Amino acid sequence: MATPNGQAAFLFLLTSAIAPLVRLSYGRMVVMAFPYTIVMGAVGLFCVINLV
């Protein structure tokens, strides 16, 4: 998870009553957040290389 707030939102959904309705599991939660983590990591690396 890229941010604590993003992780908190997923964990809130995971522990809520609607988790079974949307078939949300911890593994699926990680898979859903993985692209965001990659993009934010790439943007951060780009900024460090070019701006620092």
LOZA-95841 format. One line per field, with one value per residue: z, x, y of N, C-alpha, C in turn. Coordinates in steps of 0.05 Angstrom, whole numbers, plus 32768, in hexadecimal, padded with zeros to 4 digits. Last residue first. Layout:
n_Z c(Z / ...)
n_X c(X / ...)
n_Y c(Y / ...)
ca_Z c(Z / ...)
ca_X c(X / ...)
ca_Y c(Y / ...)
c_Z c(Z / ...)
c_X c(X / ...)
c_Y c(Y / ...)
% end
This chain:
n_Z c(7F68 / 7F39 / 7F21 / 7F4A / 7F66 / 7F3E / 7F31 / 7F63 / 7F64 / 7F37 / 7F48 / 7F75 / 7F5E / 7F3E / 7F65 / 7F83 / 7F5C / 7F53 / 7F89 / 7F9B / 7F8A / 7FA5 / 7FDA / 7FD6 / 7FCC / 7FFF / 8020 / 7FF9 / 7FE5 / 7FCC / 7FD6 / 8001 / 8029 / 8036 / 8051 / 8086 / 808D / 8087 / 8055 / 805C / 807E / 805C / 8035 / 8056 / 8067 / 8037 / 802D / 8059 / 8051 / 800D / 7FF0 / 8000)
n_X c(8146 / 812A / 8135 / 8134 / 8105 / 80DE / 80E3 / 80D3 / 809D / 8089 / 8091 / 806F / 803E / 803B / 803C / 800E / 7FE6 / 7FEB / 7FDD / 7FA9 / 7F95 / 7FB5 / 7FA4 / 7F6E / 7F75 / 7F89 / 7F5E / 7F22 / 7EE1 / 7EAE / 7E87 / 7E6F / 7E96 / 7E9A / 7E72 / 7E7F / 7EC7 / 7EFB / 7F07 / 7EFE / 7F2A / 7F54 / 7F4F / 7F59 / 7F8D / 7FA9 / 7FA3 / 7FBE / 7FF3 / 8002 / 800B / 8011)
n_Y c(8148 / 8141 / 8110 / 80E8 / 80F5 / 80F0 / 80B9 / 80A3 / 80B5 / 809A / 8064 / 8062 / 806B / 803D / 8014 / 801F / 8018 / 7FE0 / 7FCB / 7FCC / 7F9C / 7F77 / 7F82 / 7F71 / 7F3B / 7F2C / 7F38 / 7F40 / 7F4D / 7F47 / 7F6A / 7F4F / 7F4B / 7F83 / 7F9C / 7FA0 / 7FA9 / 7F9D / 7FB1 / 7FE8 / 7FF2 / 7FE5 / 800D / 803A / 8030 / 8034 / 806A / 807F / 806D / 805A / 802B / 7FE9)
ca_Z c(7F80 / 7F48 / 7F11 / 7F36 / 7F74 / 7F4B / 7F1D / 7F58 / 7F79 / 7F38 / 7F30 / 7F78 / 7F71 / 7F31 / 7F50 / 7F90 / 7F68 / 7F3E / 7F7E / 7FA2 / 7F81 / 7F88 / 7FD2 / 7FDD / 7FB7 / 7FE6 / 8024 / 800B / 7FEB / 7FCC / 7FC0 / 7FEA / 801B / 802A / 8034 / 807F / 808D / 80A0 / 805A / 804A / 8087 / 8074 / 802E / 8047 / 807A / 8045 / 801A / 8056 / 8068 / 8022 / 7FEC / 8000)
ca_X c(8157 / 8126 / 8136 / 814A / 811F / 80E3 / 80E7 / 80EE / 80B0 / 8088 / 809E / 808C / 8048 / 803A / 8050 / 8028 / 7FEA / 7FF1 / 7FF8 / 7FBA / 7F88 / 7FB6 / 7FC0 / 7F74 / 7F69 / 7F99 / 7F77 / 7F33 / 7EFB / 7EC2 / 7E99 / 7E5F / 7E8D / 7EB1 / 7E6F / 7E6B / 7EAB / 7EEF / 7F0B / 7EEC / 7F0E / 7F4F / 7F4C / 7F3F / 7F77 / 7FA8 / 7F99 / 7FA2 / 7FE4 / 7FFE / 801D / 8000)
ca_Y c(814B / 815A / 8128 / 80E8 / 80F4 / 810A / 80CD / 809E / 80BD / 80B7 / 806E / 805D / 807F / 8057 / 8015 / 801F / 8032 / 7FF3 / 7FC8 / 7FE3 / 7FB5 / 7F78 / 7F87 / 7F8C / 7F4C / 7F29 / 7F47 / 7F31 / 7F59 / 7F32 / 7F71 / 7F56 / 7F33 / 7F75 / 7F9A / 7F8C / 7FB2 / 7F95 / 7F95 / 7FD8 / 7FF8 / 7FD5 / 7FF1 / 8038 / 8031 / 801A / 8056 / 8084 / 8063 / 806F / 8042 / 8000)
c_Z c(7F77 / 7F60 / 7F21 / 7F29 / 7F60 / 7F59 / 7F29 / 7F43 / 7F70 / 7F4D / 7F30 / 7F60 / 7F75 / 7F44 / 7F44 / 7F7B / 7F75 / 7F49 / 7F67 / 7F95 / 7F86 / 7F7D / 7FB4 / 7FD5 / 7FBC / 7FD0 / 800B / 800E / 8000 / 7FD0 / 7FBD / 7FD2 / 8002 / 801D / 8027 / 8060 / 8084 / 80A2 / 8073 / 8050 / 8076 / 807F / 8046 / 803F / 806D / 8059 / 8027 / 8042 / 8065 / 8039 / 8002 / 8000)
c_X c(8174 / 8138 / 8134 / 814C / 8136 / 80FE / 80ED / 80F5 / 80CD / 809C / 809F / 809B / 8066 / 8045 / 8052 / 803E / 8006 / 7FF6 / 7FFD / 7FD5 / 7F9A / 7FAA / 7FC2 / 7F91 / 7F6F / 7F8F / 7F88 / 7F4D / 7F0A / 7EDE / 7EAF / 7E70 / 7E7D / 7EA8 / 7E86 / 7E68 / 7E98 / 7ED1 / 7EFD / 7EEE / 7EFA / 7F34 / 7F45 / 7F3A / 7F5C / 7F91 / 7F96 / 7F95 / 7FC6 / 7FEF / 8019 / 8012)
c_Y c(814B / 815D / 8142 / 8104 / 80F6 / 810A / 80E8 / 80B3 / 80B9 / 80C1 / 808D / 8068 / 807B / 806C / 8031 / 8022 / 8034 / 8010 / 7FDC / 7FE2 / 7FCD / 7F92 / 7F89 / 7F94 / 7F69 / 7F3A / 7F44 / 7F41 / 7F48 / 7F3C / 7F5D / 7F5D / 7F39 / 7F5B / 7F8B / 7F89 / 7F9B / 7F9D / 7F8B / 7FBA / 7FE8 / 7FDA / 7FE0 / 801B / 802E / 801A / 803B / 8071 / 8068 / 8063 / 8057 / 8019)
% end
